Amino acid sequence: MTSPLPADCLREIFEIFQDDMFTLHSCILVNRLWCEVAAPLFWRKTVNLRLAGDQTIGSLFRTWISCLPEGSKRTLSDHGIIITSPTTHPPLFDYPGFCRSLSYGDVLTIINTAIGQRQIGGSRNLYNKHLIKQELFKVFVSHCPTIDFLDISESTQFDLPLPYFPGAEICFSKLRKLHCNSSTPPWMFYRMAQICRNLETLVCMHTPIDNDGLATLIEVQCNLQRLEFHTRTEICGQKPCPSIERALRSCTDSLVHLSLRGDYMNIPAAAISEFDNLKILDLHFSGNINKEILENLEFNAFPQLEVLRMGGNLAPLEMIQRLIRRTGGNLKVVSLYGWDIPKEEIVRKFNNDIIPKFCPKLQCLTTWCTEKNFKDIESILCACPHLEALSLRSLPIDGYGIWSQVDGDPLFQLLANKAPENFSKLRIGGEWSFGPQALATFLSIRKIKEKSFTLCVCDCYDEADALIEVTPKHDEVINNYRECGILKYKYEFEFIGEFD
């Protein structure tokens, strides 16, 4: 009989499934050793429990309740709240103590799903759910040796003072990632600023409403590397945020990733221009904000920039070109997935001059096609030896919104002959046609070289009723090369610049 794998080996294997709650939950049920190794991974994230399914959530929730200290159980029972344990045996582990990723919204969803509309402890259902939530968060804060990720973004009127709970000084002292909401009262952020100084990532929803507490939290961080602001005009209004602007200027040396998304931008672009070490710039606005930001960054350089990602109402391509020219040749990703359609002559310059000259390290690119023989795409393939992924969109004839199909057969031939060694992913969007034989020939070459390939065909809503016809003959080719492990194929309905 073979000896079982040691715990260390099992742990390395199970780590692969750390985001697959169904597999981890199955591992827990195999035997005692597997349970001891898999349980901490499964219970590490509250989102695992929330996604486990309504049937399982009830049992998981009762397991949480069974781990409450006697004082908390007494508080609930004094209000007539009796929640039985899923087994007659005491819990095997201190399950709340395994948590490293804690979400207010997850816990609230789990409580509501597990209890539903049932009356718990009399008629004051909302109050009693609040008591359950309160006692659960108390045990999380007091039993967790450290929380790496905390999400309190879903509560605009925050009703539990988590950083004031016993154990908060230990639990949150090594917090690395925080999702919050600028509507959260400043005193919450003031207390967090006392406890945690090592945030690496801060994501703020429904912002920016100016909040001095949030600004203080940002200012006291020692190594804040990533900031994300998600705005909603109907919530935030359009008011300046001097405190948050001041805070942004305090982290110019450490910040490498800035993401701004939403409906409105009321953080001055002048503050953005000071981030000399920025490696990732992500701008996505439904309004014409990208243009305004780039106008304010007209004479600024980002010499370390590696990822430029822009979506929503895309800034004019000529402005994006000027930004790329001022980078230090370190760009690895240029992802442009916005709605606007650039002029053909601007695209031609982008493909033939800007990308080949200023992006020698490029790995992933979104652009448009301007020539039937794809000479401009060939310029990119030859100048970017590290290119791995390409997203291509068609252009309307003469910019008037009249579309004609791009013949993709020459593109597959070009990729077979000229693509860099590591090129493996292609997305096409707009009006395209390609023959099954051209696809089969291309994939046969990939098969001989034992190189897999990802093809995404995008019939996206913003391409003027764009349609890429995939016939049964195409399906036959696709299925053949799927089965032998060469092709990963996906039919999409929304154009995105990057790949999974």
C-alpha positions as CSV (number, residue, x, y, z in Angstrom):
1,M,0.0,0.0,0.0
2,T,1.4,3.4,-1.0
3,S,2.0,5.9,1.8
4,P,-0.1,9.1,1.8
5,L,1.4,12.3,0.6
6,P,2.8,14.4,3.5
7,A,1.0,17.5,4.5
8,D,3.5,19.9,2.9
9,C,3.0,18.3,-0.5
10,L,-0.7,18.3,-0.1
11,R,-0.6,22.0,0.8
12,E,1.3,22.9,-2.3
13,I,-1.2,21.0,-4.4
14,F,-4.2,22.5,-2.7
15,E,-2.8,26.0,-3.1
16,I,-3.4,25.6,-6.8
17,F,-7.1,25.3,-6.0
18,Q,-7.2,28.2,-3.5
19,D,-9.8,30.0,-5.6
20,D,-11.8,26.9,-6.5
21,M,-14.1,26.5,-3.5
22,F,-15.9,23.5,-4.8
23,T,-12.6,21.5,-5.2
24,L,-11.3,22.6,-1.8
25,H,-14.6,21.7,-0.2
26,S,-14.4,18.2,-1.7
27,C,-10.9,17.8,-0.4
28,I,-12.0,18.6,3.1
29,L,-14.3,15.6,3.0
30,V,-11.7,13.0,1.9
31,N,-10.0,12.2,5.3
32,R,-8.6,13.8,8.4
33,L,-5.2,14.7,6.9
34,W,-6.8,16.3,3.8
35,C,-9.3,18.1,5.9
36,E,-6.5,19.6,8.1
37,V,-4.6,20.8,5.1
38,A,-7.6,22.0,2.9
39,A,-9.7,23.6,5.6
40,P,-7.5,26.6,6.3
41,L,-7.4,27.3,2.5
42,F,-11.1,27.0,2.1
43,W,-12.0,29.2,5.1
44,R,-9.3,31.7,4.3
45,K,-11.6,33.9,2.1
46,T,-15.2,34.8,3.0
47,V,-15.9,35.0,-0.8
48,N,-15.4,31.2,-0.9
49,L,-18.3,30.7,1.4
50,R,-20.5,33.2,-0.4
51,L,-20.0,31.4,-3.7
52,A,-20.5,27.9,-2.3
53,G,-24.2,27.7,-3.2
54,D,-27.4,28.3,-1.2
55,Q,-27.5,24.7,0.1
56,T,-24.0,24.7,1.4
57,I,-24.0,28.2,2.8
58,G,-26.5,27.3,5.6
59,S,-24.2,24.6,6.9
60,L,-21.1,26.9,6.6
61,F,-22.9,29.7,8.4
62,R,-23.9,27.4,11.3
63,T,-20.3,26.3,11.6
64,W,-19.3,29.9,12.0
65,I,-21.9,30.3,14.7
66,S,-20.7,27.1,16.5
67,C,-17.3,28.8,16.8
68,L,-18.6,31.9,18.7
69,P,-17.4,32.3,22.2
70,E,-19.8,31.6,25.0
71,G,-20.4,35.3,25.6
72,S,-21.5,35.8,22.0
73,K,-23.8,32.8,22.1
74,R,-25.3,34.1,25.3
75,T,-25.9,37.5,23.7
76,L,-27.8,35.8,20.8
77,S,-29.7,33.4,23.0
78,D,-30.8,36.3,25.3
79,H,-32.5,37.7,22.3
80,G,-34.1,34.4,21.4
81,I,-31.7,33.7,18.6
82,I,-31.0,30.0,18.6
83,I,-28.9,28.6,15.6
84,T,-28.0,25.0,15.9
85,S,-24.6,23.6,15.0
86,P,-24.4,21.5,11.8
87,T,-23.2,18.5,13.9
88,T,-23.5,17.3,17.5
89,H,-19.7,17.4,17.9
90,P,-17.7,20.5,18.8
91,P,-16.0,22.2,15.8
92,L,-12.8,20.6,14.7
93,F,-11.1,23.9,14.1
94,D,-11.4,27.6,15.0
95,Y,-12.8,28.3,11.5
96,P,-13.0,32.1,11.8
97,G,-9.3,32.1,12.8
98,F,-8.4,30.8,9.3
99,C,-9.8,34.0,7.7
100,R,-7.3,36.2,5.9
101,S,-9.6,37.8,3.4
102,L,-12.6,39.4,5.0
103,S,-15.5,41.2,3.2
104,Y,-18.4,43.0,4.9
105,G,-20.6,42.3,1.9
106,D,-19.7,38.6,1.8
107,V,-20.6,38.1,5.5
108,L,-23.9,40.1,5.1
109,T,-24.8,38.0,2.0
110,I,-24.0,34.7,3.8
111,I,-26.2,35.8,6.8
112,N,-29.1,36.8,4.5
113,T,-28.8,33.6,2.4
114,A,-28.6,31.3,5.4
115,I,-31.5,32.9,7.3
116,G,-33.6,34.2,4.4
117,Q,-36.8,35.7,5.5
118,R,-37.1,33.4,8.5
119,Q,-37.9,35.2,11.8
120,I,-35.0,34.8,14.2
121,G,-35.8,35.4,17.8
122,G,-39.1,37.2,17.4
123,S,-40.3,39.9,15.2
124,R,-37.3,42.2,15.2
125,N,-35.6,40.4,12.3
126,L,-33.3,43.2,11.1
127,Y,-32.1,43.9,14.6
128,N,-31.4,40.2,15.2
129,K,-29.5,39.9,11.9
130,H,-27.5,42.9,13.0
131,L,-26.7,41.1,16.3
132,I,-25.5,38.0,14.4
133,K,-23.4,40.2,12.1
134,Q,-21.9,42.0,15.1
135,E,-20.9,38.8,17.0
136,L,-19.4,37.2,13.9
137,F,-17.3,40.3,13.1
138,K,-16.1,40.4,16.7
139,V,-14.9,36.8,16.5
140,F,-13.2,37.5,13.2
141,V,-11.3,40.5,14.6
142,S,-10.4,38.8,17.8
143,H,-9.4,35.4,16.4
144,C,-7.6,36.2,13.2
145,P,-3.9,36.7,13.7
146,T,-3.8,38.8,10.6
147,I,-6.1,40.0,7.9
148,D,-4.4,40.6,4.5
149,F,-7.5,41.9,2.7
150,L,-10.5,43.8,4.0
151,D,-13.4,44.9,2.0
152,I,-15.8,47.4,3.6
153,S,-16.8,49.1,0.3
154,E,-20.4,47.9,0.3
155,S,-21.4,49.8,3.4
156,T,-22.1,53.5,2.9
157,Q,-23.5,53.9,6.4
158,F,-21.0,51.7,8.2
159,D,-22.7,50.3,11.3
160,L,-19.9,48.2,12.9
161,P,-16.7,49.9,14.1
162,L,-14.4,47.1,13.2
163,P,-11.1,48.9,13.9
164,Y,-12.4,49.6,17.5
165,F,-13.2,45.9,18.2
166,P,-10.9,44.0,20.6
167,G,-8.0,42.6,18.7
168,A,-8.1,45.1,15.9
169,E,-4.6,46.3,16.6
170,I,-3.2,42.8,15.8
171,C,-5.7,41.8,13.2
172,F,-5.4,44.8,10.9
173,S,-1.7,45.7,11.7
174,K,-0.4,43.9,8.6
175,L,-3.4,44.7,6.3
176,R,-2.0,44.9,2.7
177,K,-5.2,45.5,0.7
178,L,-8.2,47.6,1.5
179,H,-11.5,48.2,-0.4
180,C,-13.4,51.1,1.0
181,N,-16.0,53.7,0.4
182,S,-15.4,57.4,0.7
183,S,-18.9,57.7,2.3
184,T,-17.5,55.8,5.3
185,P,-17.3,58.2,8.3
186,P,-13.8,59.8,8.7
187,W,-13.4,58.5,12.2
188,M,-13.3,54.9,10.8
189,F,-10.4,55.9,8.6
190,Y,-8.7,57.8,11.4
191,R,-8.7,54.7,13.5
192,M,-7.4,52.6,10.6
193,A,-4.6,55.1,10.1
194,Q,-3.5,54.4,13.7
195,I,-3.4,50.7,13.1
196,C,-2.3,49.9,9.6
197,R,0.7,51.6,7.9
198,N,1.6,48.9,5.4
199,L,-1.2,49.1,2.8
200,E,0.0,48.2,-0.7
201,T,-3.4,48.5,-2.4
202,L,-6.3,50.9,-1.7
203,V,-9.4,50.7,-3.8
204,C,-12.0,53.3,-3.1
205,M,-15.6,53.0,-4.5
206,H,-18.1,55.8,-5.1
207,T,-15.4,58.4,-4.9
208,P,-14.1,60.9,-4.7
209,I,-16.2,62.5,-2.1
210,D,-13.6,64.5,-0.1
211,N,-12.9,62.7,3.1
212,D,-10.2,63.9,5.4
213,G,-10.1,60.5,7.2
214,L,-9.5,58.7,3.9
215,A,-6.8,61.3,3.0
216,T,-5.1,60.7,6.4
217,L,-5.1,57.0,5.9
218,I,-3.4,57.4,2.5
219,E,-0.8,59.9,3.9
220,V,0.4,57.6,6.7
221,Q,1.1,54.6,4.4
222,C,4.8,53.6,4.1
223,N,4.6,51.8,0.8
224,L,1.3,52.4,-1.0
225,Q,1.8,51.0,-4.5
226,R,-1.7,50.8,-6.0
227,L,-4.6,53.2,-5.9
228,E,-8.0,52.8,-7.6
229,F,-10.8,55.3,-7.6
230,H,-14.3,54.4,-8.9
231,T,-16.6,57.4,-9.3
232,R,-20.4,57.6,-9.6
233,T,-21.6,61.1,-10.4
234,E,-25.1,60.5,-9.1
235,I,-23.6,59.6,-5.7
236,C,-20.6,61.9,-5.6
237,G,-21.6,65.0,-7.4
238,Q,-18.9,67.1,-9.0
239,K,-17.1,68.7,-6.1
240,P,-13.3,69.2,-5.7
241,C,-11.4,66.9,-3.3
242,P,-8.5,69.0,-1.9
243,S,-7.8,66.5,1.0
244,I,-7.5,63.5,-1.3
245,E,-5.5,65.5,-3.8
246,R,-3.1,66.5,-1.0
247,A,-2.9,62.8,0.0
248,L,-2.1,61.7,-3.5
249,R,0.9,64.1,-3.6
250,S,2.3,62.4,-0.5
251,C,2.7,59.0,-2.2
252,T,4.3,60.0,-5.5
253,D,7.5,58.0,-4.8
254,S,5.9,54.7,-4.0
255,L,2.8,54.6,-6.3
256,V,3.3,52.4,-9.4
257,H,-0.3,51.6,-10.3
258,L,-3.1,54.2,-10.7
259,S,-6.6,53.3,-11.9
260,L,-9.3,55.9,-12.4
261,R,-12.8,54.7,-13.5
262,G,-16.4,55.9,-13.5
263,D,-18.5,58.8,-14.6
264,Y,-16.6,61.8,-13.4
265,M,-13.1,62.9,-12.5
266,N,-12.6,65.5,-9.8
267,I,-9.0,64.8,-8.8
268,P,-6.9,67.3,-10.7
269,A,-4.7,65.7,-13.4
270,A,-1.8,67.8,-12.1
271,A,-1.7,65.4,-9.2
272,I,-1.4,62.4,-11.6
273,S,1.5,64.1,-13.5
274,E,3.7,63.9,-10.4
275,F,3.8,60.0,-10.3
276,D,7.2,59.6,-12.0
277,N,7.5,56.0,-11.0
278,L,4.1,55.0,-12.4
279,K,4.2,51.6,-14.2
280,I,0.4,51.0,-14.8
281,L,-2.0,53.7,-15.8
282,D,-5.6,52.6,-16.2
283,L,-8.3,55.1,-17.3
284,H,-11.9,54.2,-18.0
285,F,-14.6,56.8,-18.0
286,S,-18.1,56.9,-19.6
287,G,-17.8,60.6,-20.0
288,N,-15.2,62.4,-22.1
289,I,-12.7,62.4,-19.2
290,N,-9.8,60.5,-20.8
291,K,-9.3,63.4,-23.2
292,E,-9.3,66.0,-20.4
293,I,-6.8,64.0,-18.4
294,L,-4.4,63.6,-21.4
295,E,-4.7,67.3,-22.2
296,N,-3.4,68.0,-18.7
297,L,-0.6,65.5,-19.1
298,E,0.4,66.9,-22.4
299,F,4.0,67.7,-21.4
300,N,4.6,65.1,-18.7
301,A,6.6,61.9,-19.1
302,F,6.1,58.5,-17.5
303,P,9.5,56.9,-18.1
304,Q,8.7,53.7,-16.1
305,L,5.2,53.1,-17.6
306,E,4.7,49.5,-18.6
307,V,0.9,49.2,-18.9
308,L,-1.4,51.8,-20.6
309,R,-5.0,50.7,-20.4
310,M,-7.8,53.0,-21.6
311,G,-11.5,52.2,-22.1
312,G,-14.9,53.8,-22.1
313,N,-15.0,57.1,-24.0
314,L,-11.5,56.7,-25.5
315,A,-9.3,59.8,-25.8
316,P,-8.3,60.7,-29.4
317,L,-5.6,58.3,-30.7
318,E,-3.3,61.2,-31.6
319,M,-3.2,62.2,-27.9
320,I,-2.5,58.6,-26.9
321,Q,0.3,58.6,-29.4
322,R,1.9,61.6,-27.7
323,L,1.7,60.0,-24.3
324,I,3.4,56.8,-25.7
325,R,6.1,58.9,-27.2
326,R,6.9,60.3,-23.7
327,T,7.3,56.9,-22.1
328,G,10.8,55.4,-21.7
329,G,10.3,52.5,-24.1
330,N,9.2,50.2,-21.3
331,L,5.6,49.7,-22.4
332,K,4.5,46.0,-22.3
333,V,0.8,46.4,-22.7
334,V,-1.2,49.0,-24.7
335,S,-4.8,48.0,-24.2
336,L,-7.3,50.4,-25.9
337,Y,-10.9,49.0,-25.7
338,G,-12.9,52.2,-25.8
339,W,-15.8,53.1,-28.0
340,D,-14.4,55.8,-30.2
341,I,-13.2,55.0,-33.8
342,P,-10.0,56.8,-34.9
343,K,-9.3,58.1,-38.4
344,E,-7.4,55.8,-40.7
345,E,-4.5,58.1,-41.2
346,I,-4.0,58.3,-37.4
347,V,-4.1,54.5,-37.1
348,R,-1.6,54.1,-39.9
349,K,0.9,56.3,-38.1
350,F,0.2,54.5,-34.8
351,N,0.9,51.1,-36.4
352,N,3.8,52.1,-38.7
353,D,5.6,54.7,-36.6
354,I,4.6,55.0,-32.9
355,I,4.4,51.3,-31.9
356,P,7.5,50.1,-33.8
357,K,9.6,53.0,-32.6
358,F,8.5,53.6,-29.0
359,C,7.4,50.1,-27.8
360,P,10.2,47.6,-28.4
361,K,9.3,45.6,-25.3
362,L,5.6,45.3,-26.2
363,Q,3.8,42.0,-25.2
364,C,0.1,42.9,-25.7
365,L,-1.4,45.4,-28.1
366,T,-4.8,46.6,-29.2
367,T,-5.0,48.4,-32.5
368,W,-7.0,48.7,-35.8
369,C,-6.4,47.4,-39.3
370,T,-5.8,49.9,-42.1
371,E,-4.5,47.8,-45.0
372,K,-5.9,44.7,-46.8
373,N,-2.4,43.2,-47.0
374,F,-1.7,44.0,-43.3
375,K,1.6,45.7,-44.0
376,D,1.1,47.9,-41.0
377,I,0.6,44.9,-38.8
378,E,3.7,43.3,-40.2
379,S,5.7,46.5,-39.1
380,I,4.5,45.8,-35.6
381,L,5.4,42.1,-35.7
382,C,8.9,42.8,-36.9
383,A,9.6,45.6,-34.5
384,C,8.2,44.0,-31.3
385,P,10.0,40.7,-30.8
386,H,8.3,40.1,-27.4
387,L,4.7,40.4,-28.7
388,E,2.5,37.6,-27.4
389,A,-1.0,38.9,-27.9
390,L,-2.8,41.1,-30.5
391,S,-6.4,42.5,-30.5
392,L,-7.4,43.9,-33.9
393,R,-10.5,45.9,-34.9
394,S,-11.7,46.8,-38.3
395,L,-12.3,50.4,-39.4
396,P,-15.3,51.8,-41.4
397,I,-14.7,52.9,-44.9
398,D,-13.5,56.6,-45.1
399,G,-14.6,57.0,-41.5
400,Y,-18.3,57.4,-42.4
401,G,-19.6,54.4,-40.5
402,I,-19.9,52.2,-43.6
403,W,-18.3,48.9,-42.9
404,S,-16.8,46.3,-45.2
405,Q,-15.4,43.0,-44.2
406,V,-11.7,42.5,-43.6
407,D,-10.4,39.4,-45.2
408,G,-8.6,37.6,-42.4
409,D,-6.9,34.9,-44.6
410,P,-3.8,37.1,-45.3
411,L,-3.5,37.8,-41.6
412,F,-3.3,34.2,-40.7
413,Q,-0.6,33.7,-43.4
414,L,1.3,36.7,-42.0
415,L,1.1,35.4,-38.5
416,A,2.4,32.0,-39.6
417,N,5.4,33.6,-41.3
418,K,6.2,36.7,-39.3
419,A,4.9,36.5,-35.8
420,P,7.5,36.5,-33.0
421,E,8.4,33.3,-31.3
422,N,6.1,33.7,-28.3
423,F,3.1,35.1,-30.1
424,S,0.1,33.0,-29.1
425,K,-3.1,35.1,-28.8
426,L,-5.3,36.9,-31.3
427,R,-8.6,38.7,-31.0
428,I,-10.5,40.1,-33.9
429,G,-13.5,42.5,-33.7
430,G,-15.6,44.4,-36.2
431,E,-16.4,43.2,-39.7
432,W,-14.2,40.2,-40.6
433,S,-14.3,37.1,-42.8
434,F,-11.8,34.3,-42.8
435,G,-11.9,30.9,-44.5
436,P,-11.8,27.6,-42.6
437,Q,-9.0,26.5,-44.8
438,A,-6.8,29.5,-44.0
439,L,-7.5,28.8,-40.3
440,A,-6.7,25.1,-40.6
441,T,-3.4,25.8,-42.4
442,F,-2.4,28.2,-39.7
443,L,-3.3,25.9,-36.9
444,S,-1.5,22.9,-38.6
445,I,1.7,24.9,-38.5
446,R,1.2,25.6,-34.8
447,K,0.6,21.9,-34.3
448,I,3.8,20.9,-36.0
449,K,5.7,23.4,-33.8
450,E,3.7,22.2,-30.7
451,K,2.5,25.7,-29.9
452,S,-0.9,26.3,-28.6
453,F,-3.0,29.3,-29.8
454,T,-5.9,31.4,-28.4
455,L,-8.4,32.8,-30.8
456,C,-11.1,35.2,-29.7
457,V,-13.8,36.2,-32.2
458,C,-15.6,39.3,-31.0
459,D,-19.1,40.2,-32.3
460,C,-19.3,43.3,-30.1
461,Y,-22.2,45.7,-29.7
462,D,-20.3,48.8,-30.6
463,E,-19.2,47.8,-34.1
464,A,-22.3,48.9,-36.0
465,D,-24.0,45.5,-36.1
466,A,-20.7,43.8,-36.7
467,L,-20.9,40.1,-37.4
468,I,-18.1,37.6,-38.0
469,E,-19.7,34.5,-39.5
470,V,-18.5,31.2,-38.1
471,T,-19.9,28.4,-40.3
472,P,-20.1,24.6,-39.5
473,K,-16.9,24.2,-41.5
474,H,-15.2,26.7,-39.2
475,D,-16.6,24.8,-36.2
476,E,-15.2,21.5,-37.6
477,V,-11.7,23.0,-37.8
478,I,-12.0,24.7,-34.4
479,N,-13.2,21.4,-32.7
480,N,-10.4,19.4,-34.3
481,Y,-7.7,21.6,-33.0
482,R,-9.4,22.1,-29.7
483,E,-9.4,18.3,-29.2
484,C,-5.7,18.0,-29.8
485,G,-5.0,20.8,-27.3
486,I,-3.7,23.3,-29.9
487,L,-6.6,25.8,-30.0
488,K,-8.4,27.7,-27.3
489,Y,-11.4,29.4,-28.9
490,K,-13.8,31.9,-27.5
491,Y,-16.7,33.8,-29.1
492,E,-17.2,37.1,-27.3
493,F,-19.8,39.9,-27.3
494,E,-17.7,42.6,-25.7
495,F,-14.4,43.9,-27.0
496,I,-11.6,43.9,-24.4
497,G,-8.0,44.7,-25.0
498,E,-6.3,42.0,-22.9
499,F,-6.7,38.3,-22.5
500,D,-7.5,36.0,-19.5
